[in-house]
């Protein structure tokens, strides 16, 4: 019995050890909790940029007028100044021949360009001799069927001093009144004779006999003409010009700041008559170097006042600078639009007065046509920019109001 119990105990003990050993070997190894797989995310397609609506191509501006056709309707020549550069430049040639039918030489008929020092000394008298540049300009005008305004004979500027001195030597004394009158007469006579001999006289329809002799305060400008001859030198010049110029060439007095010299000019030109009371002068030239802030009504009043004398009144050197002479403004879009409006109103007012018979005008001349050619180019005063592209002023002067810079209605 004891032996059986001992065997049973041994068996139970063995069985217990086997179960314990089996439990230890069956324990699972710890495994990392798997990270859940990220859901596949689609790469978003880039948002397409909105397609810009193309701006409509602006319609090209159709220009049906030229300056010569517009002014021609009123019996007025359209003019510009001319230089040796312009006749050698293809674009300038194109613009001039398309737009204008009258020419004023910028410099090459002024006293210093036509009075020859060496030949004057040799002859003992003033000698007029046109240089090659002057001859080239004259020939260009002839070939292109241009009418010509002569500019200028008697002037305080661009006139050599030596013509006023004994033996043409400015180290000597000034000549007497009588000698200077003889020199003046010879100079004026030769000017017209030279043009005739060279075959160019028929192109001329007007000549500025005297230029810029009056000041804004009503006094005569100080000059060697005044000093040697006296206060009647202007009358003497027109008397000689009237004697030697062909009848078909109108004789002009030409000046600037005319709107500030109105009464002076009005009174002065009435003294330019012969012993029978007939005018020695045919017209007054207004240089018209204006600014966009100049008062147009004041300017029109001057035109009408001088026009009331029955003489021709012509614009001879027109340009319109931006701002005022004390405060020149930059060439911004806004300022150029104002300029376009000014040109429109200026030309419109002039043509209206011509049509009404208040002003007799047969030429309208601008001092150049493109800003890069202007003596005031930093003031943007003309019709084309420096690339020869039309500005608002071009359309304004042509009376194309829609393109002249006015606000849209």
Secondary structure as UniProt FT lines:
FT   HELIX           2..26
FT   HELIX           67..72
FT   TURN            73..75
FT   STRAND          77..82
FT   HELIX           84..88
FT   HELIX           90..99
FT   STRAND          102..105
FT   TURN            108..109
FT   HELIX           111..114
FT   HELIX           117..123
FT   HELIX           132..143
FT   TURN            144..145
FT   STRAND          147..155
FT   HELIX           161..164
FT   HELIX           166..168
FT   TURN            170..171
FT   HELIX           177..197
FT   TURN            198..199
FT   HELIX           201..203
FT   STRAND          204..211
FT   TURN            216..217
FT   HELIX           224..229
FT   TURN            231..232
FT   HELIX           233..244
FT   TURN            247..248
FT   STRAND          250..255
FT   HELIX           258..260
FT   HELIX           262..269
FT   TURN            270..271
FT   TURN            275..276
FT   STRAND          283..286
FT   STRAND          289..291
FT   TURN            292..293
FT   HELIX           296..307
FT   TURN            308..310
FT   STRAND          312..321
FT   HELIX           333..355
FT   TURN            356..357
FT   STRAND          363..366
FT   HELIX           371..373
FT   TURN            375..376
FT   HELIX           377..379
FT   TURN            386..387
FT   HELIX           392..397
FT   TURN            398..399
FT   HELIX           401..403
FT   TURN            404..405
//
